[in-house]
């Protein structure tokens, strides 16, 4: 336990901020879940309204610095891609974290590196 008054106050402030941040992140999850539910049902009109609500929540949370603005933009973009795929009747492109390069891409990159090294 902290002994100084300022350290005790800091602990109280951190607990409040943690609770606020958790509530904000939970609101993002709830809004996203309702949007994804509308997508799964195939209801484009409801999905559009849910997307607007989800984007509003994302932007509000990003403006409070709970999540980074680029993280909010990335999530907004991915959700919009899924809505557009539903509208067009196509399957959304899979978003894979840390996607590995294909073997052809790796060999092409290695060949290019070899040429640069030979010129130097």
VODOTOR-440666 format. One record per residue: x, y, z of N, C-alpha, C in turn; residue number from 1. Coordinates in Angstrom, 1 decimal, padded with zeros to 4 digits. Example, Ala and Ser with C-alpha at 12.3 -4.5 7.8 and 13.67 -1.06 7.14 Angstrom:
! residues 2
013.2; -005.7; 007.8; 012.3; -004.5; 007.8; 013.2; -003.3; 007.8; 1
012.8; -002.2; 007.1; 013.7; -001.1; 007.1; 012.9; 000.0; 007.9; 2
***
This chain:
! residues 120
000.8; -001.2; 000.0; 000.0; 000.0; 000.0; 000.9; 001.2; 000.0; 1
000.5; 002.2; -000.8; 001.2; 003.5; -000.9; 001.1; 004.2; 000.5; 2
002.2; 004.9; 000.8; 002.3; 005.7; 002.1; 002.0; 007.1; 001.9; 3
002.5; 007.7; 000.8; 002.3; 009.2; 000.7; 000.9; 009.5; 000.2; 4
000.5; 010.7; 000.5; -000.9; 011.1; 000.1; -001.0; 011.2; -001.4; 5
000.0; 011.6; -002.0; -000.1; 011.8; -003.5; -000.1; 010.4; -004.2; 6
000.6; 009.4; -003.6; 000.5; 008.1; -004.2; -000.8; 007.4; -003.9; 7
-001.4; 007.7; -002.8; -002.8; 007.2; -002.5; -003.8; 007.8; -003.4; 8
-003.7; 009.1; -003.7; -004.6; 009.7; -004.6; -004.4; 009.2; -006.0; 9
-003.2; 008.9; -006.4; -002.9; 008.4; -007.7; -003.5; 007.0; -007.9; 10
-003.5; 006.2; -006.9; -004.2; 004.9; -006.9; -005.7; 005.0; -007.1; 11
-006.3; 006.0; -006.4; -007.7; 006.2; -006.5; -008.0; 006.7; -007.9; 12
-007.2; 007.6; -008.5; -007.5; 008.1; -009.8; -007.3; 007.0; -010.9; 13
-006.3; 006.1; -010.7; -006.1; 005.0; -011.6; -007.3; 004.1; -011.6; 14
-007.8; 003.8; -010.5; -009.0; 002.9; -010.4; -010.2; 003.5; -011.1; 15
-010.4; 004.8; -011.0; -011.5; 005.4; -011.6; -011.3; 005.4; -013.2; 16
-010.1; 005.7; -013.6; -009.8; 005.7; -015.0; -009.9; 004.3; -015.6; 17
-009.5; 003.3; -014.9; -009.6; 001.9; -015.4; -011.0; 001.6; -015.6; 18
-011.9; 001.9; -014.6; -013.3; 001.6; -014.7; -013.9; 002.3; -015.9; 19
-013.6; 003.6; -016.1; -014.1; 004.4; -017.3; -013.7; 003.7; -018.6; 20
-012.4; 003.4; -018.7; -011.9; 002.8; -019.9; -012.5; 001.5; -020.2; 21
-012.7; 000.7; -019.2; -013.4; -000.6; -019.4; -014.8; -000.4; -019.9; 22
-015.5; 000.5; -019.3; -016.9; 000.8; -019.8; -016.9; 001.2; -021.2; 23
-016.0; 002.1; -021.6; -015.9; 002.6; -022.9; -015.6; 001.4; -023.9; 24
-014.6; 000.6; -023.6; -014.3; -000.5; -024.5; -015.5; -001.5; -024.5; 25
-016.2; -001.7; -023.5; -017.3; -002.6; -023.5; -018.4; -002.0; -024.4; 26
-018.6; -000.7; -024.4; -019.6; -000.1; -025.3; -019.2; -000.3; -026.8; 27
-017.9; -000.3; -027.1; -017.5; -000.6; -028.4; -017.8; -002.1; -028.8; 28
-017.6; -003.0; -027.8; -017.9; -004.4; -028.1; -019.4; -004.6; -028.3; 29
-020.2; -004.0; -027.5; -021.7; -004.1; -027.6; -022.2; -003.6; -029.0; 30
-021.7; -002.4; -029.3; -022.1; -001.8; -030.6; -021.6; -002.7; -031.8; 31
-020.4; -003.2; -031.7; -019.9; -004.1; -032.8; -020.7; -005.3; -032.9; 32
-021.1; -005.9; -031.7; -021.8; -007.1; -031.7; -023.2; -006.9; -032.3; 33
-023.9; -005.8; -032.0; -025.2; -005.6; -032.6; -025.1; -005.4; -034.1; 34
-024.0; -004.7; -034.6; -023.7; -004.6; -036.0; -023.5; -005.9; -036.7; 35
-022.7; -006.7; -036.1; -022.4; -008.1; -036.7; -023.6; -008.9; -036.7; 36
-024.5; -008.8; -035.7; -025.8; -009.5; -035.7; -026.7; -009.1; -036.8; 37
-026.7; -007.8; -037.1; -027.5; -007.4; -038.3; -026.9; -007.9; -039.6; 38
-025.6; -007.9; -039.6; -024.9; -008.4; -040.8; -025.2; -009.9; -041.0; 39
-025.2; -010.7; -040.0; -025.4; -012.1; -040.0; -026.9; -012.4; -040.5; 40
-027.8; -011.5; -040.1; -029.2; -011.6; -040.5; -029.4; -011.2; -041.9; 41
-028.4; -010.5; -042.5; -028.5; -010.1; -043.9; -029.4; -008.9; -044.1; 42
-029.7; -008.1; -043.0; -030.5; -006.9; -043.1; -029.6; -005.7; -043.3; 43
-029.6; -005.3; -044.6; -028.7; -004.2; -044.9; -029.1; -002.8; -044.3; 44
-030.4; -002.6; -044.2; -030.9; -001.3; -043.6; -030.5; -001.2; -042.2; 45
-030.8; -002.3; -041.4; -030.4; -002.3; -040.0; -028.9; -002.3; -039.8; 46
-028.2; -003.0; -040.7; -026.7; -003.0; -040.6; -026.2; -001.6; -040.8; 47
-026.7; -000.8; -041.7; -026.3; 000.5; -041.9; -026.5; 001.4; -040.7; 48
-027.6; 001.3; -040.1; -027.9; 002.1; -038.9; -027.0; 001.7; -037.7; 49
-026.8; 000.4; -037.6; -025.9; -000.1; -036.6; -024.5; 000.3; -036.8; 50
-024.1; 000.3; -038.1; -022.7; 000.8; -038.4; -022.5; 002.2; -038.0; 51
-023.5; 003.1; -038.3; -023.4; 004.5; -037.9; -023.3; 004.6; -036.4; 52
-024.0; 003.8; -035.7; -024.0; 003.9; -034.2; -022.6; 003.4; -033.7; 53
-022.1; 002.3; -034.4; -020.8; 001.8; -034.0; -019.7; 002.7; -034.2; 54
-019.7; 003.4; -035.4; -018.7; 004.4; -035.8; -018.7; 005.6; -034.8; 55
-019.9; 006.0; -034.4; -020.1; 007.1; -033.4; -019.4; 006.7; -032.1; 56
-019.7; 005.5; -031.7; -019.1; 005.0; -030.4; -017.5; 004.9; -030.5; 57
-017.1; 004.4; -031.7; -015.6; 004.3; -031.9; -015.0; 005.7; -031.9; 58
-015.6; 006.6; -032.6; -015.0; 008.0; -032.6; -015.0; 008.7; -031.3; 59
-016.1; 008.4; -030.5; -016.2; 009.1; -029.2; -015.1; 008.5; -028.3; 60
-014.9; 007.2; -028.3; -013.9; 006.6; -027.4; -012.5; 007.0; -027.8; 61
-012.3; 007.1; -029.1; -011.0; 007.5; -029.6; -010.7; 009.0; -029.2; 62
-011.8; 009.8; -029.2; -011.5; 011.2; -028.9; -011.2; 011.4; -027.4; 63
-011.6; 010.4; -026.6; -011.2; 010.4; -025.1; -009.9; 009.7; -024.9; 64
-009.2; 009.3; -025.9; -007.9; 008.6; -025.9; -007.9; 007.3; -025.1; 65
-009.1; 006.6; -025.1; -009.1; 005.3; -024.5; -008.5; 004.3; -025.5; 66
-008.8; 004.5; -026.8; -008.1; 003.7; -027.9; -007.5; 004.7; -028.8; 67
-006.5; 004.3; -029.6; -005.8; 005.2; -030.5; -006.7; 005.5; -031.7; 68
-006.6; 006.7; -032.2; -007.5; 007.1; -033.3; -007.3; 006.2; -034.5; 69
-006.0; 005.7; -034.7; -005.8; 004.9; -035.9; -006.4; 003.5; -035.7; 70
-006.5; 003.1; -034.4; -007.2; 001.8; -034.1; -008.6; 001.9; -034.4; 71
-009.2; 003.1; -034.0; -010.6; 003.3; -034.3; -010.9; 003.3; -035.8; 72
-010.0; 004.0; -036.5; -010.1; 004.1; -038.0; -010.0; 002.7; -038.7; 73
-009.1; 001.9; -038.1; -008.9; 000.5; -038.7; -010.2; -000.3; -038.5; 74
-010.7; -000.2; -037.3; -012.0; -001.0; -037.0; -013.1; -000.5; -037.8; 75
-013.2; 000.8; -038.0; -014.3; 001.4; -038.8; -014.1; 000.9; -040.2; 76
-012.9; 000.9; -040.7; -012.7; 000.5; -042.1; -013.1; -001.0; -042.3; 77
-012.7; -001.8; -041.4; -013.0; -003.3; -041.5; -014.5; -003.5; -041.4; 78
-015.2; -002.8; -040.6; -016.6; -003.0; -040.5; -017.3; -002.5; -041.7; 79
-016.8; -001.4; -042.3; -017.4; -000.9; -043.5; -017.2; -001.8; -044.7; 80
-016.0; -002.4; -044.7; -015.8; -003.4; -045.8; -016.7; -004.6; -045.7; 81
-017.1; -005.0; -044.5; -018.0; -006.1; -044.3; -019.4; -005.7; -044.8; 82
-019.8; -004.5; -044.5; -021.1; -004.0; -044.9; -021.2; -003.9; -046.4; 83
-020.1; -003.4; -047.0; -020.1; -003.2; -048.5; -020.1; -004.6; -049.2; 84
-019.4; -005.6; -048.5; -019.5; -006.9; -049.1; -020.9; -007.5; -049.1; 85
-021.6; -007.2; -048.0; -023.0; -007.7; -047.9; -023.9; -007.0; -049.0; 86
-023.7; -005.7; -049.2; -024.4; -005.0; -050.2; -024.1; -005.5; -051.6; 87
-022.9; -005.8; -051.9; -022.5; -006.3; -053.2; -022.7; -007.8; -053.4; 88
-023.0; -008.5; -052.3; -023.3; -009.9; -052.4; -022.0; -010.7; -052.6; 89
-020.9; -010.2; -052.2; -019.6; -010.9; -052.2; -019.2; -011.2; -050.8; 90
-018.3; -012.2; -050.7; -017.7; -012.5; -049.4; -016.6; -011.5; -049.1; 91
-016.6; -011.1; -047.8; -015.6; -010.1; -047.4; -014.2; -010.7; -047.4; 92
-013.2; -009.9; -047.7; -011.9; -010.4; -047.7; -011.5; -010.7; -046.3; 93
-010.8; -011.8; -046.1; -010.4; -012.2; -044.7; -009.3; -011.2; -044.3; 94
-009.4; -010.7; -043.1; -008.4; -009.8; -042.5; -007.6; -010.7; -041.5; 95
-006.3; -011.0; -041.9; -005.5; -011.9; -041.1; -004.4; -011.0; -040.5; 96
-004.3; -011.2; -039.2; -003.2; -010.5; -038.5; -001.9; -011.1; -038.8; 97
-000.9; -010.4; -039.2; 000.5; -010.9; -039.4; 000.5; -011.9; -040.5; 98
-000.2; -011.6; -041.6; -000.2; -012.6; -042.7; 001.2; -012.9; -043.2; 99
001.5; -014.1; -043.4; 002.8; -014.5; -043.9; 002.8; -014.4; -045.4; 100
004.0; -014.1; -045.9; 004.1; -013.9; -047.4; 004.1; -015.3; -048.0; 101
003.6; -015.3; -049.2; 003.6; -016.6; -050.0; 005.0; -016.9; -050.4; 102
005.2; -018.1; -050.8; 006.6; -018.6; -051.2; 007.1; -017.8; -052.4; 103
006.2; -017.5; -053.3; 006.6; -016.7; -054.5; 007.0; -015.3; -054.1; 104
006.2; -014.7; -053.2; 006.6; -013.4; -052.8; 007.9; -013.3; -052.1; 105
008.2; -014.4; -051.3; 009.5; -014.4; -050.6; 010.6; -014.5; -051.5; 106
010.5; -015.4; -052.5; 011.6; -015.6; -053.5; 011.8; -014.3; -054.3; 107
010.7; -013.7; -054.7; 010.8; -012.4; -055.5; 011.5; -011.4; -054.6; 108
011.2; -011.3; -053.4; 011.9; -010.3; -052.5; 013.4; -010.7; -052.3; 109
013.7; -011.9; -052.2; 015.1; -012.3; -052.1; 015.9; -012.1; -053.3; 110
015.3; -012.3; -054.5; 016.0; -012.0; -055.8; 016.2; -010.5; -055.9; 111
015.3; -009.7; -055.5; 015.5; -008.2; -055.6; 016.6; -007.8; -054.6; 112
016.6; -008.4; -053.5; 017.7; -008.1; -052.5; 019.1; -008.4; -053.0; 113
019.1; -009.6; -053.8; 020.4; -010.0; -054.3; 020.9; -009.0; -055.3; 114
020.1; -008.5; -056.2; 020.5; -007.6; -057.2; 021.0; -006.3; -056.6; 115
020.3; -005.8; -055.5; 020.8; -004.6; -054.9; 022.1; -004.8; -054.3; 116
022.3; -006.0; -053.7; 023.6; -006.2; -053.0; 024.7; -006.4; -054.1; 117
024.4; -006.9; -055.3; 025.4; -007.0; -056.3; 025.8; -005.7; -056.9; 118
024.9; -004.7; -056.9; 025.2; -003.4; -057.4; 026.1; -002.6; -056.5; 119
026.0; -002.9; -055.2; 026.7; -002.1; -054.2; 028.1; -002.5; -054.1; 120
***
